[in-house]
Amino acid sequence: MLRYFTIGAGGGGDVLSAYVVGRLLEDEKKASFVCGGAIWERYRIDRKPGPRSIDEVENAEKINECLAWMRGAKLPDGIVPAVAEVAEIAGNAVGVDITRPDKIAKAIGEFCRKEWMLPVGVDAGGDILARGGEKGVVSPLCDSIMLSSLAELKAPVAIVGFGSDGELARAELEKYLSELAGLDAIVCVTAISKSLAEEVLKKAGNVKTHASKIPLLSASGYFGKYRSWDEEIPVSILNSLVFFVKSEVLYDLNPMAQAVRGCKSIEEANEALHGLGITTELDLELELAKNSAERQG
């Protein structure tokens, strides 16, 4: 039987989409799967800026230097990260420590070889398609690090939600996906079924994500505006689509992923994007933390 390791490529909430893609592969390929994702919560949830290392996570069962089983795991102050929440739904899930970007591909590769699995990246919303100059993109760092790692492994990337994160405009998504089609880089396209969407929504009510829930609402028939954190996202059946694309082609088109290749720390990767004139989600979290400290002081 085929086995897959479906890995959320964006922030912590992408792990729910990784679970959904695993379920799609389970149904369509008669396969089994393990899902996982980055240990990085939004600042409004975890007040420490940036991603968490495995060593900061309580009750995590370490697999290797970048991966850990997360069922029952907590961050300091009792915060339950999204990957641990999804672990309760999936039976378990793997947290990915992205604080050492240069080690991630090796860690995933070793885990997949040991467990006889094929890695598949999963991005909720589609911002992993961004090139760096788009005005709506606010979280390029995690995506760039994960895309760089996935491309090293030549792992396909499943793009879920068609703009459900509110970062790329639909016209941008259509343009970039069309370019990938012209390069023969679209592996296949599928959609989330209503039955799967409704099942996962019932189980995932406590998972802290909007970008991964919007595709499920879409597949359930929702049409209209949806309030996601601080903005409204247009939702239609298009958000239920899942595009599987070749990560190595996506990497060749993405100067951000190229810039972070080989970086030995999250800070070095952040500076690499600064060199391209790009502000990141880490910059935003550091600014929020600074403002919070000044107000309290």
TORVO-711008 format. One record per residue (C-alpha): residue number from 1; x, y, z. Coordinates in steps of 0.2 Angstrom, whole numbers. Example, Ala and Ser with C-alpha at 12.3 -4.5 7.8 and 13.67 -1.06 7.14 Angstrom:
# TORVO-711008
<rec><num>1</num><px>62</px><py>-22</py><pz>39</pz></rec>
<rec><num>2</num><px>68</px><py>-5</py><pz>36</pz></rec>
END
This chain:
# TORVO-711008
<rec><num>1</num><px>0</px><py>0</py><pz>0</pz></rec>
<rec><num>2</num><px>6</px><py>18</py><pz>-4</pz></rec>
<rec><num>3</num><px>10</px><py>29</py><pz>11</pz></rec>
<rec><num>4</num><px>11</px><py>48</py><pz>11</pz></rec>
<rec><num>5</num><px>18</px><py>61</py><pz>22</pz></rec>
<rec><num>6</num><px>7</px><py>76</py><pz>19</pz></rec>
<rec><num>7</num><px>16</px><py>92</py><pz>26</pz></rec>
<rec><num>8</num><px>8</px><py>109</py><pz>29</pz></rec>
<rec><num>9</num><px>20</px><py>121</py><pz>20</pz></rec>
<rec><num>10</num><px>13</px><py>137</py><pz>28</pz></rec>
<rec><num>11</num><px>10</px><py>142</py><pz>46</pz></rec>
<rec><num>12</num><px>3</px><py>130</py><pz>59</pz></rec>
<rec><num>13</num><px>-15</px><py>130</py><pz>52</pz></rec>
<rec><num>14</num><px>-10</px><py>122</py><pz>36</pz></rec>
<rec><num>15</num><px>-9</px><py>106</py><pz>45</pz></rec>
<rec><num>16</num><px>-28</px><py>104</py><pz>44</pz></rec>
<rec><num>17</num><px>-26</px><py>105</py><pz>25</pz></rec>
<rec><num>18</num><px>-12</px><py>92</py><pz>26</pz></rec>
<rec><num>19</num><px>-25</px><py>81</py><pz>34</pz></rec>
<rec><num>20</num><px>-38</px><py>84</py><pz>21</pz></rec>
<rec><num>21</num><px>-26</px><py>80</py><pz>7</pz></rec>
<rec><num>22</num><px>-21</px><py>64</py><pz>16</pz></rec>
<rec><num>23</num><px>-39</px><py>59</py><pz>16</pz></rec>
<rec><num>24</num><px>-40</px><py>63</py><pz>-2</pz></rec>
<rec><num>25</num><px>-25</px><py>52</py><pz>-6</pz></rec>
<rec><num>26</num><px>-32</px><py>39</py><pz>5</pz></rec>
<rec><num>27</num><px>-48</px><py>38</py><pz>-5</pz></rec>
<rec><num>28</num><px>-42</px><py>41</py><pz>-22</pz></rec>
<rec><num>29</num><px>-25</px><py>31</py><pz>-21</pz></rec>
<rec><num>30</num><px>-31</px><py>18</py><pz>-8</pz></rec>
<rec><num>31</num><px>-16</px><py>24</py><pz>2</pz></rec>
<rec><num>32</num><px>-12</px><py>28</py><pz>20</pz></rec>
<rec><num>33</num><px>-4</px><py>44</py><pz>27</pz></rec>
<rec><num>34</num><px>3</px><py>54</py><pz>41</pz></rec>
<rec><num>35</num><px>1</px><py>72</py><pz>41</pz></rec>
<rec><num>36</num><px>11</px><py>86</py><pz>49</pz></rec>
<rec><num>37</num><px>15</px><py>104</py><pz>48</pz></rec>
<rec><num>38</num><px>26</px><py>119</py><pz>55</pz></rec>
<rec><num>39</num><px>26</px><py>123</py><pz>73</pz></rec>
<rec><num>40</num><px>22</px><py>141</py><pz>70</pz></rec>
<rec><num>41</num><px>6</px><py>149</py><pz>77</pz></rec>
<rec><num>42</num><px>0</px><py>167</py><pz>74</pz></rec>
<rec><num>43</num><px>6</px><py>180</py><pz>86</pz></rec>
<rec><num>44</num><px>-12</px><py>182</py><pz>93</pz></rec>
<rec><num>45</num><px>-11</px><py>164</py><pz>99</pz></rec>
<rec><num>46</num><px>8</px><py>162</py><pz>103</pz></rec>
<rec><num>47</num><px>16</px><py>178</py><pz>109</pz></rec>
<rec><num>48</num><px>33</px><py>173</py><pz>106</pz></rec>
<rec><num>49</num><px>38</px><py>179</py><pz>88</pz></rec>
<rec><num>50</num><px>43</px><py>166</py><pz>75</pz></rec>
<rec><num>51</num><px>42</px><py>147</py><pz>74</pz></rec>
<rec><num>52</num><px>45</px><py>136</py><pz>89</pz></rec>
<rec><num>53</num><px>59</px><py>123</py><pz>90</pz></rec>
<rec><num>54</num><px>56</px><py>105</py><pz>95</pz></rec>
<rec><num>55</num><px>65</px><py>108</py><pz>111</pz></rec>
<rec><num>56</num><px>52</px><py>122</py><pz>116</pz></rec>
<rec><num>57</num><px>38</px><py>110</py><pz>114</pz></rec>
<rec><num>58</num><px>32</px><py>100</py><pz>130</pz></rec>
<rec><num>59</num><px>27</px><py>81</py><pz>128</pz></rec>
<rec><num>60</num><px>33</px><py>81</py><pz>110</pz></rec>
<rec><num>61</num><px>41</px><py>64</py><pz>105</pz></rec>
<rec><num>62</num><px>56</px><py>68</py><pz>95</pz></rec>
<rec><num>63</num><px>59</px><py>59</py><pz>78</pz></rec>
<rec><num>64</num><px>74</px><py>67</py><pz>72</pz></rec>
<rec><num>65</num><px>82</px><py>85</py><pz>73</pz></rec>
<rec><num>66</num><px>68</px><py>93</py><pz>64</pz></rec>
<rec><num>67</num><px>53</px><py>82</py><pz>67</pz></rec>
<rec><num>68</num><px>42</px><py>76</py><pz>82</pz></rec>
<rec><num>69</num><px>26</px><py>67</py><pz>85</pz></rec>
<rec><num>70</num><px>14</px><py>80</py><pz>93</pz></rec>
<rec><num>71</num><px>-1</px><py>71</py><pz>100</pz></rec>
<rec><num>72</num><px>-3</px><py>79</py><pz>118</pz></rec>
<rec><num>73</num><px>10</px><py>92</py><pz>115</pz></rec>
<rec><num>74</num><px>9</px><py>109</py><pz>121</pz></rec>
<rec><num>75</num><px>19</px><py>126</py><pz>120</pz></rec>
<rec><num>76</num><px>24</px><py>136</py><pz>135</pz></rec>
<rec><num>77</num><px>9</px><py>143</py><pz>144</pz></rec>
<rec><num>78</num><px>-1</px><py>128</py><pz>139</pz></rec>
<rec><num>79</num><px>-4</px><py>134</py><pz>121</pz></rec>
<rec><num>80</num><px>-9</px><py>119</py><pz>110</pz></rec>
<rec><num>81</num><px>-2</px><py>121</py><pz>93</pz></rec>
<rec><num>82</num><px>-13</px><py>117</py><pz>78</pz></rec>
<rec><num>83</num><px>-2</px><py>102</py><pz>73</pz></rec>
<rec><num>84</num><px>-6</px><py>95</py><pz>91</pz></rec>
<rec><num>85</num><px>-25</px><py>99</py><pz>88</pz></rec>
<rec><num>86</num><px>-25</px><py>90</py><pz>72</pz></rec>
<rec><num>87</num><px>-15</px><py>75</py><pz>80</pz></rec>
<rec><num>88</num><px>-31</px><py>72</py><pz>90</pz></rec>
<rec><num>89</num><px>-41</px><py>70</py><pz>74</pz></rec>
<rec><num>90</num><px>-28</px><py>60</py><pz>64</pz></rec>
<rec><num>91</num><px>-22</px><py>49</py><pz>78</pz></rec>
<rec><num>92</num><px>-6</px><py>58</py><pz>78</pz></rec>
<rec><num>93</num><px>3</px><py>71</py><pz>68</pz></rec>
<rec><num>94</num><px>21</px><py>77</py><pz>65</pz></rec>
<rec><num>95</num><px>27</px><py>94</py><pz>70</pz></rec>
<rec><num>96</num><px>41</px><py>102</py><pz>59</pz></rec>
<rec><num>97</num><px>54</px><py>113</py><pz>67</pz></rec>
<rec><num>98</num><px>59</px><py>126</py><pz>54</pz></rec>
<rec><num>99</num><px>71</px><py>135</py><pz>64</pz></rec>
<rec><num>100</num><px>85</px><py>126</py><pz>55</pz></rec>
<rec><num>101</num><px>80</px><py>128</py><pz>37</pz></rec>
<rec><num>102</num><px>95</px><py>119</py><pz>30</pz></rec>
<rec><num>103</num><px>91</px><py>103</py><pz>40</pz></rec>
<rec><num>104</num><px>73</px><py>101</py><pz>35</pz></rec>
<rec><num>105</num><px>74</px><py>92</py><pz>18</pz></rec>
<rec><num>106</num><px>86</px><py>79</py><pz>26</pz></rec>
<rec><num>107</num><px>75</px><py>76</py><pz>41</pz></rec>
<rec><num>108</num><px>59</px><py>74</py><pz>30</pz></rec>
<rec><num>109</num><px>69</px><py>62</py><pz>18</pz></rec>
<rec><num>110</num><px>76</px><py>51</py><pz>32</pz></rec>
<rec><num>111</num><px>59</px><py>50</py><pz>40</pz></rec>
<rec><num>112</num><px>50</px><py>45</py><pz>24</pz></rec>
<rec><num>113</num><px>63</px><py>32</py><pz>20</pz></rec>
<rec><num>114</num><px>62</px><py>24</py><pz>37</pz></rec>
<rec><num>115</num><px>43</px><py>24</py><pz>36</pz></rec>
<rec><num>116</num><px>42</px><py>20</py><pz>18</pz></rec>
<rec><num>117</num><px>32</px><py>36</py><pz>13</pz></rec>
<rec><num>118</num><px>32</px><py>48</py><pz>0</pz></rec>
<rec><num>119</num><px>32</px><py>67</py><pz>5</pz></rec>
<rec><num>120</num><px>19</px><py>79</py><pz>-1</pz></rec>
<rec><num>121</num><px>18</px><py>97</py><pz>3</pz></rec>
<rec><num>122</num><px>2</px><py>106</py><pz>6</pz></rec>
<rec><num>123</num><px>-2</px><py>124</py><pz>6</pz></rec>
<rec><num>124</num><px>-18</px><py>132</py><pz>11</pz></rec>
<rec><num>125</num><px>-23</px><py>147</py><pz>1</pz></rec>
<rec><num>126</num><px>-10</px><py>147</py><pz>-13</pz></rec>
<rec><num>127</num><px>2</px><py>160</py><pz>-7</pz></rec>
<rec><num>128</num><px>16</px><py>147</py><pz>-10</pz></rec>
<rec><num>129</num><px>14</px><py>152</py><pz>-28</pz></rec>
<rec><num>130</num><px>20</px><py>170</py><pz>-24</pz></rec>
<rec><num>131</num><px>35</px><py>177</py><pz>-32</pz></rec>
<rec><num>132</num><px>38</px><py>192</py><pz>-20</pz></rec>
<rec><num>133</num><px>31</px><py>207</py><pz>-27</pz></rec>
<rec><num>134</num><px>13</px><py>204</py><pz>-23</pz></rec>
<rec><num>135</num><px>5</px><py>217</py><pz>-12</pz></rec>
<rec><num>136</num><px>-6</px><py>205</py><pz>-2</pz></rec>
<rec><num>137</num><px>7</px><py>193</py><pz>3</pz></rec>
<rec><num>138</num><px>11</px><py>194</py><pz>22</pz></rec>
<rec><num>139</num><px>18</px><py>177</py><pz>26</pz></rec>
<rec><num>140</num><px>32</px><py>173</py><pz>14</pz></rec>
<rec><num>141</num><px>45</px><py>166</py><pz>25</pz></rec>
<rec><num>142</num><px>38</px><py>149</py><pz>31</pz></rec>
<rec><num>143</num><px>32</px><py>145</py><pz>13</pz></rec>
<rec><num>144</num><px>49</px><py>149</py><pz>6</pz></rec>
<rec><num>145</num><px>58</px><py>138</py><pz>18</pz></rec>
<rec><num>146</num><px>46</px><py>124</py><pz>16</pz></rec>
<rec><num>147</num><px>46</px><py>126</py><pz>-3</pz></rec>
<rec><num>148</num><px>65</px><py>125</py><pz>-4</pz></rec>
<rec><num>149</num><px>65</px><py>109</py><pz>6</pz></rec>
<rec><num>150</num><px>51</px><py>101</py><pz>-3</pz></rec>
<rec><num>151</num><px>60</px><py>105</py><pz>-20</pz></rec>
<rec><num>152</num><px>76</px><py>97</py><pz>-14</pz></rec>
<rec><num>153</num><px>65</px><py>81</py><pz>-12</pz></rec>
<rec><num>154</num><px>56</px><py>84</py><pz>-28</pz></rec>
<rec><num>155</num><px>40</px><py>82</py><pz>-18</pz></rec>
<rec><num>156</num><px>24</px><py>88</py><pz>-26</pz></rec>
<rec><num>157</num><px>14</px><py>102</py><pz>-18</pz></rec>
<rec><num>158</num><px>-5</px><py>102</py><pz>-16</pz></rec>
<rec><num>159</num><px>-12</px><py>119</py><pz>-17</pz></rec>
<rec><num>160</num><px>-28</px><py>120</py><pz>-7</pz></rec>
<rec><num>161</num><px>-41</px><py>133</py><pz>-6</pz></rec>
<rec><num>162</num><px>-38</px><py>145</py><pz>-21</pz></rec>
<rec><num>163</num><px>-36</px><py>161</py><pz>-11</pz></rec>
<rec><num>164</num><px>-43</px><py>155</py><pz>6</pz></rec>
<rec><num>165</num><px>-29</px><py>164</py><pz>15</pz></rec>
<rec><num>166</num><px>-33</px><py>181</py><pz>7</pz></rec>
<rec><num>167</num><px>-15</px><py>184</py><pz>1</pz></rec>
<rec><num>168</num><px>-15</px><py>182</py><pz>-17</pz></rec>
<rec><num>169</num><px>-29</px><py>189</py><pz>-28</pz></rec>
<rec><num>170</num><px>-38</px><py>176</py><pz>-39</pz></rec>
<rec><num>171</num><px>-31</px><py>184</py><pz>-54</pz></rec>
<rec><num>172</num><px>-14</px><py>181</py><pz>-48</pz></rec>
<rec><num>173</num><px>-18</px><py>163</py><pz>-43</pz></rec>
<rec><num>174</num><px>-25</px><py>160</py><pz>-61</pz></rec>
<rec><num>175</num><px>-10</px><py>168</py><pz>-69</pz></rec>
<rec><num>176</num><px>3</px><py>158</py><pz>-59</pz></rec>
<rec><num>177</num><px>-7</px><py>141</py><pz>-61</pz></rec>
<rec><num>178</num><px>-9</px><py>144</py><pz>-80</pz></rec>
<rec><num>179</num><px>10</px><py>147</py><pz>-81</pz></rec>
<rec><num>180</num><px>13</px><py>131</py><pz>-72</pz></rec>
<rec><num>181</num><px>1</px><py>122</py><pz>-83</pz></rec>
<rec><num>182</num><px>11</px><py>129</py><pz>-98</pz></rec>
<rec><num>183</num><px>27</px><py>121</py><pz>-90</pz></rec>
<rec><num>184</num><px>19</px><py>104</py><pz>-88</pz></rec>
<rec><num>185</num><px>20</px><py>107</py><pz>-69</pz></rec>
<rec><num>186</num><px>2</px><py>103</py><pz>-64</pz></rec>
<rec><num>187</num><px>2</px><py>85</py><pz>-59</pz></rec>
<rec><num>188</num><px>-17</px><py>84</py><pz>-57</pz></rec>
<rec><num>189</num><px>-32</px><py>93</py><pz>-50</pz></rec>
<rec><num>190</num><px>-46</px><py>87</py><pz>-39</pz></rec>
<rec><num>191</num><px>-58</px><py>94</py><pz>-27</pz></rec>
<rec><num>192</num><px>-64</px><py>91</py><pz>-9</pz></rec>
<rec><num>193</num><px>-81</px><py>82</py><pz>-8</pz></rec>
<rec><num>194</num><px>-95</px><py>88</py><pz>2</pz></rec>
<rec><num>195</num><px>-95</px><py>72</py><pz>13</pz></rec>
<rec><num>196</num><px>-77</px><py>74</py><pz>17</pz></rec>
<rec><num>197</num><px>-79</px><py>92</py><pz>21</pz></rec>
<rec><num>198</num><px>-93</px><py>90</py><pz>32</pz></rec>
<rec><num>199</num><px>-84</px><py>76</py><pz>42</pz></rec>
<rec><num>200</num><px>-68</px><py>86</py><pz>44</pz></rec>
<rec><num>201</num><px>-78</px><py>102</py><pz>49</pz></rec>
<rec><num>202</num><px>-87</px><py>92</py><pz>63</pz></rec>
<rec><num>203</num><px>-70</px><py>85</py><pz>70</pz></rec>
<rec><num>204</num><px>-60</px><py>101</py><pz>68</pz></rec>
<rec><num>205</num><px>-70</px><py>114</py><pz>76</pz></rec>
<rec><num>206</num><px>-56</px><py>119</py><pz>88</pz></rec>
<rec><num>207</num><px>-42</px><py>119</py><pz>76</pz></rec>
<rec><num>208</num><px>-36</px><py>137</py><pz>75</pz></rec>
<rec><num>209</num><px>-36</px><py>141</py><pz>56</pz></rec>
<rec><num>210</num><px>-47</px><py>150</py><pz>43</pz></rec>
<rec><num>211</num><px>-37</px><py>146</py><pz>28</pz></rec>
<rec><num>212</num><px>-39</px><py>128</py><pz>30</pz></rec>
<rec><num>213</num><px>-58</px><py>128</py><pz>35</pz></rec>
<rec><num>214</num><px>-63</px><py>139</py><pz>20</pz></rec>
<rec><num>215</num><px>-60</px><py>125</py><pz>7</pz></rec>
<rec><num>216</num><px>-71</px><py>114</py><pz>18</pz></rec>
<rec><num>217</num><px>-85</px><py>127</py><pz>19</pz></rec>
<rec><num>218</num><px>-84</px><py>129</py><pz>0</pz></rec>
<rec><num>219</num><px>-86</px><py>111</py><pz>-3</pz></rec>
<rec><num>220</num><px>-101</px><py>111</py><pz>8</pz></rec>
<rec><num>221</num><px>-109</px><py>123</py><pz>-3</pz></rec>
<rec><num>222</num><px>-105</px><py>140</py><pz>6</pz></rec>
<rec><num>223</num><px>-105</px><py>155</py><pz>-6</pz></rec>
<rec><num>224</num><px>-102</px><py>173</py><pz>-1</pz></rec>
<rec><num>225</num><px>-90</px><py>182</py><pz>10</pz></rec>
<rec><num>226</num><px>-82</px><py>174</py><pz>25</pz></rec>
<rec><num>227</num><px>-74</px><py>183</py><pz>40</pz></rec>
<rec><num>228</num><px>-56</px><py>177</py><pz>42</pz></rec>
<rec><num>229</num><px>-47</px><py>185</py><pz>56</pz></rec>
<rec><num>230</num><px>-46</px><py>204</py><pz>51</pz></rec>
<rec><num>231</num><px>-53</px><py>202</py><pz>33</pz></rec>
<rec><num>232</num><px>-67</px><py>196</py><pz>22</pz></rec>
<rec><num>233</num><px>-63</px><py>182</py><pz>10</pz></rec>
<rec><num>234</num><px>-74</px><py>178</py><pz>-5</pz></rec>
<rec><num>235</num><px>-79</px><py>160</py><pz>-5</pz></rec>
<rec><num>236</num><px>-86</px><py>149</py><pz>-19</pz></rec>
<rec><num>237</num><px>-85</px><py>132</py><pz>-25</pz></rec>
<rec><num>238</num><px>-68</px><py>136</py><pz>-33</pz></rec>
<rec><num>239</num><px>-60</px><py>136</py><pz>-15</pz></rec>
<rec><num>240</num><px>-63</px><py>117</py><pz>-14</pz></rec>
<rec><num>241</num><px>-51</px><py>114</py><pz>-28</pz></rec>
<rec><num>242</num><px>-34</px><py>106</py><pz>-25</pz></rec>
<rec><num>243</num><px>-20</px><py>108</py><pz>-38</pz></rec>
<rec><num>244</num><px>-5</px><py>96</py><pz>-36</pz></rec>
<rec><num>245</num><px>10</px><py>104</py><pz>-44</pz></rec>
<rec><num>246</num><px>29</px><py>100</py><pz>-46</pz></rec>
<rec><num>247</num><px>39</px><py>108</py><pz>-32</pz></rec>
<rec><num>248</num><px>55</px><py>109</py><pz>-42</pz></rec>
<rec><num>249</num><px>47</px><py>119</py><pz>-56</pz></rec>
<rec><num>250</num><px>38</px><py>130</py><pz>-43</pz></rec>
<rec><num>251</num><px>55</px><py>133</py><pz>-34</pz></rec>
<rec><num>252</num><px>63</px><py>138</py><pz>-51</pz></rec>
<rec><num>253</num><px>50</px><py>152</py><pz>-52</pz></rec>
<rec><num>254</num><px>52</px><py>158</py><pz>-34</pz></rec>
<rec><num>255</num><px>66</px><py>169</py><pz>-30</pz></rec>
<rec><num>256</num><px>61</px><py>169</py><pz>-11</pz></rec>
<rec><num>257</num><px>63</px><py>150</py><pz>-10</pz></rec>
<rec><num>258</num><px>80</px><py>151</py><pz>-19</pz></rec>
<rec><num>259</num><px>86</px><py>165</py><pz>-7</pz></rec>
<rec><num>260</num><px>83</px><py>154</py><pz>9</pz></rec>
<rec><num>261</num><px>91</px><py>138</py><pz>2</pz></rec>
<rec><num>262</num><px>105</px><py>133</py><pz>14</pz></rec>
<rec><num>263</num><px>101</px><py>146</py><pz>27</pz></rec>
<rec><num>264</num><px>106</px><py>139</py><pz>45</pz></rec>
<rec><num>265</num><px>93</px><py>149</py><pz>55</pz></rec>
<rec><num>266</num><px>76</px><py>157</py><pz>54</pz></rec>
<rec><num>267</num><px>85</px><py>174</py><pz>56</pz></rec>
<rec><num>268</num><px>97</px><py>171</py><pz>42</pz></rec>
<rec><num>269</num><px>82</px><py>166</py><pz>31</pz></rec>
<rec><num>270</num><px>73</px><py>181</py><pz>36</pz></rec>
<rec><num>271</num><px>88</px><py>192</py><pz>31</pz></rec>
<rec><num>272</num><px>89</px><py>183</py><pz>15</pz></rec>
<rec><num>273</num><px>71</px><py>189</py><pz>11</pz></rec>
<rec><num>274</num><px>76</px><py>207</py><pz>17</pz></rec>
<rec><num>275</num><px>89</px><py>206</py><pz>3</pz></rec>
<rec><num>276</num><px>75</px><py>205</py><pz>-9</pz></rec>
<rec><num>277</num><px>66</px><py>219</py><pz>-2</pz></rec>
<rec><num>278</num><px>53</px><py>208</py><pz>6</pz></rec>
<rec><num>279</num><px>45</px><py>211</py><pz>23</pz></rec>
<rec><num>280</num><px>40</px><py>194</py><pz>32</pz></rec>
<rec><num>281</num><px>28</px><py>187</py><pz>45</pz></rec>
<rec><num>282</num><px>42</px><py>187</py><pz>57</pz></rec>
<rec><num>283</num><px>45</px><py>205</py><pz>55</pz></rec>
<rec><num>284</num><px>27</px><py>208</py><pz>59</pz></rec>
<rec><num>285</num><px>27</px><py>198</py><pz>74</pz></rec>
<rec><num>286</num><px>43</px><py>206</py><pz>81</pz></rec>
<rec><num>287</num><px>35</px><py>223</py><pz>78</pz></rec>
<rec><num>288</num><px>19</px><py>217</py><pz>87</pz></rec>
<rec><num>289</num><px>30</px><py>211</py><pz>102</pz></rec>
<rec><num>290</num><px>39</px><py>227</py><pz>103</pz></rec>
<rec><num>291</num><px>24</px><py>238</py><pz>103</pz></rec>
<rec><num>292</num><px>16</px><py>226</py><pz>116</pz></rec>
<rec><num>293</num><px>31</px><py>228</py><pz>127</pz></rec>
<rec><num>294</num><px>31</px><py>247</py><pz>125</pz></rec>
<rec><num>295</num><px>13</px><py>248</py><pz>130</pz></rec>
<rec><num>296</num><px>16</px><py>237</py><pz>145</pz></rec>
<rec><num>297</num><px>32</px><py>247</py><pz>150</pz></rec>
END
